[in-house]
Amino acid sequence: MSRRAGLVAILWLAVVRLAHAEPMIYRPAPAPEGSASVRIDLPYTFGTHNFDVRLLQGQISVEWKEAPVVSGRLTLPLASIHGGGDTLNCHMREAMGLDYARAAFPGKHICEGGKLPATGNDAVAFPDIAFEIKRVVVDSVRTRAGEYEMWRATAYGRWTIHGVTRDASIDLRLAVPANETAHPRWVRIEGLRKIRLADYGIQVKRAFVVTAGDEATVKLDVLLRAQ
């Protein structure tokens, strides 16, 4: 190999290493038809309300070191949550999206024809649920299942719901392509977290004899794709 060719090879390896040192950016992909990226279950008098979301927003930054360095923010627009008819969906947005200090709710229901006003005191003031990731602790034990490699992790960060921000964590199961564990082109995240509505000042208005529970279960099944 000539001196010039050797220098080019060294420079190329340096560029590759620098590229790999840069964080990789991942964004949520839409869930397949018939499934959901996020499912929110809320018990009530006669069973459980199930709300589904097919697409999250936001992005995650990952430096794939021996202990991955992770940060980012995922948001779930209230308008993307669906759990049945327009009335049920609207009542959910009342409870989670309105500023009670200004709105007539929870004194009375605001929804008309399954919709809230677009402007004014009774319009949605808190349009998103967000989870800001501060750090992720990854279990060193990994398992192989066919074409996937999986391990467990705990994400620490902050939930912002109904305008209230609180520190929280969520236990996760991660899966990546088994032959791409160093810099995977996608990561699948599954997790579950129970959220007490009162912690975020959320009130669900009683409808006749029907009352809602005080704790919702959030289930994640999110595919993140590298950009």
C-alpha positions in Angstrom: 0.0 0.0 0.0 1.4 3.4 -0.9 1.9 6.1 1.6 -1.0 8.2 0.1 -3.3 5.2 0.2 -2.4 4.4 3.8 -3.2 8.0 4.8 -6.5 7.9 3.0 -7.4 4.6 4.9 -6.5 6.2 8.2 -8.5 9.3 7.5 -11.5 7.1 6.5 -11.3 5.1 9.7 -11.2 8.3 11.7 -14.3 9.6 10.0 -16.1 6.4 10.6 -15.2 6.4 14.3 -16.3 10.0 14.7 -19.6 9.2 12.9 -20.2 6.4 15.3 -19.3 8.6 18.3 -22.1 10.9 17.3 -25.5 10.3 18.9 -28.1 8.5 16.8 -31.5 10.1 16.5 -34.7 7.9 16.6 -38.3 8.9 16.0 -41.5 6.9 16.6 -42.9 5.1 13.7 -46.7 4.7 13.2 -48.1 1.6 14.7 -49.4 -1.1 12.3 -53.1 -1.0 11.5 -55.1 -2.6 14.3 -52.4 -2.0 16.9 -51.3 1.0 19.0 -48.1 2.6 20.1 -49.7 3.6 23.4 -52.7 2.2 25.2 -54.3 3.9 28.2 -56.7 1.8 30.3 -59.0 3.5 32.8 -61.3 1.4 34.9 -64.9 2.6 35.5 -68.1 1.3 37.1 -68.9 -1.3 34.4 -65.4 -2.3 33.1 -62.4 -0.5 31.6 -62.2 2.3 29.0 -59.4 1.5 26.5 -57.8 4.5 24.7 -55.4 3.9 21.8 -52.7 6.0 20.1 -51.0 4.9 16.9 -48.4 7.6 16.6 -46.2 9.4 19.1 -44.3 12.6 18.4 -40.8 13.7 19.4 -37.3 12.1 19.2 -34.8 10.1 21.2 -31.0 10.6 21.1 -28.8 7.6 21.9 -25.0 7.3 22.2 -24.4 3.6 21.8 -21.6 3.2 24.4 -21.1 0.2 26.7 -23.7 2.0 28.8 -26.0 3.8 26.3 -26.5 7.5 27.0 -30.1 8.3 26.2 -32.1 11.6 26.3 -35.1 13.0 24.5 -38.8 13.8 24.7 -41.9 11.9 23.5 -45.2 13.6 23.3 -48.7 12.2 23.0 -51.3 14.7 21.6 -54.6 14.4 23.3 -56.3 14.8 19.9 -54.7 11.5 18.8 -56.2 9.5 21.7 -59.3 7.5 20.7 -61.3 5.1 22.8 -64.7 4.8 21.4 -67.3 7.3 20.4 -66.9 11.0 20.1 -68.5 11.7 23.4 -66.1 9.5 25.4 -63.1 10.9 23.5 -64.3 14.4 24.3 -64.9 13.7 27.9 -61.3 12.4 28.2 -60.0 15.7 26.6 -62.2 17.7 29.0 -60.6 16.0 32.0 -57.0 16.0 30.8 -56.9 19.1 28.6 -58.9 21.9 30.2 -57.6 24.4 32.7 -60.1 24.1 35.6 -59.2 27.5 36.9 -60.8 29.0 33.7 -63.1 26.4 32.3 -66.7 25.6 33.4 -65.6 22.0 33.8 -65.6 20.1 36.1 -68.7 22.0 37.3 -70.4 20.8 34.1 -69.6 19.0 30.9 -68.4 21.3 28.1 -68.6 18.8 25.2 -71.3 19.4 22.6 -71.6 17.0 19.7 -68.4 15.3 20.8 -66.3 18.5 20.5 -64.8 21.2 22.7 -64.7 24.9 21.8 -61.7 25.8 19.7 -61.1 29.1 21.6 -61.9 30.7 24.9 -61.8 29.5 28.5 -63.3 26.2 27.7 -60.8 25.3 24.9 -58.0 22.8 25.5 -55.2 24.4 27.4 -52.9 21.4 27.8 -52.9 19.6 24.4 -50.1 17.0 25.1 -48.9 14.4 27.5 -45.1 14.3 27.5 -42.3 12.2 28.9 -38.9 13.8 29.0 -36.1 11.2 29.3 -33.2 12.3 31.5 -31.3 9.0 31.7 -31.7 5.3 31.1 -30.2 2.5 33.1 -29.7 -0.7 31.1 -29.5 -4.2 32.5 -26.3 -5.8 31.5 -28.0 -9.2 31.0 -29.2 -9.7 27.4 -31.2 -12.5 25.8 -31.5 -13.7 22.3 -34.9 -14.5 20.7 -34.6 -15.4 17.1 -33.5 -12.4 15.1 -33.8 -10.0 18.1 -31.6 -9.2 21.1 -33.5 -8.0 24.1 -32.7 -6.5 27.5 -34.4 -4.6 30.3 -33.9 -1.0 31.2 -35.4 1.7 33.4 -36.0 5.2 32.0 -35.8 8.1 34.5 -37.4 11.5 33.6 -40.4 13.7 34.0 -44.0 13.3 33.0 -46.0 16.4 32.2 -49.7 15.8 32.3 -52.5 18.4 32.6 -49.9 21.1 33.0 -48.3 19.3 36.0 -44.7 18.0 35.8 -43.5 15.3 38.1 -40.3 13.1 38.3 -41.0 9.5 37.4 -39.5 6.4 36.0 -40.8 3.6 33.8 -39.5 0.0 33.4 -38.9 -1.0 29.8 -38.0 -4.0 27.7 -35.9 -3.2 24.6 -35.4 -5.2 21.5 -33.0 -4.5 18.6 -31.9 -6.5 15.5 -29.4 -9.1 16.8 -26.8 -8.3 14.1 -27.0 -4.5 14.8 -26.5 -4.2 18.5 -23.8 -1.6 18.1 -25.8 0.9 16.1 -29.3 -0.5 15.5 -31.5 1.0 12.8 -34.5 0.5 15.0 -35.4 -0.1 18.6 -38.6 -1.5 19.9 -39.7 -0.4 23.4 -42.3 -2.0 25.6 -43.3 -0.7 29.0 -46.0 -0.2 31.5 -46.7 2.5 34.1 -49.6 3.3 36.4 -50.5 6.9 36.8 -52.6 8.3 39.6 -54.9 11.0 38.2 -55.0 13.0 41.3 -51.2 13.5 41.2 -51.8 15.6 38.1 -54.9 17.3 39.3 -57.1 15.4 36.9 -60.8 15.1 37.7 -63.1 12.8 35.8 -66.7 14.0 36.0 -69.3 11.4 37.0 -71.9 10.6 34.4 -75.2 9.5 36.1 -74.2 6.4 38.0 -70.9 5.9 36.1 -67.7 6.8 37.8 -64.1 6.4 36.7 -61.2 4.9 38.7 -58.4 7.1 40.1 -55.5 5.3 38.4 -54.8 4.8 34.7 -52.4 2.2 33.2 -50.2 3.4 30.3 -48.8 0.7 28.1 -46.1 1.4 25.5 -45.3 -0.6 22.4 -43.2 1.8 20.4 -41.0 1.3 17.3 -38.2 3.9 17.1 -36.5 4.2 13.7 -33.1 5.8 13.2 -33.1 9.0 11.1 
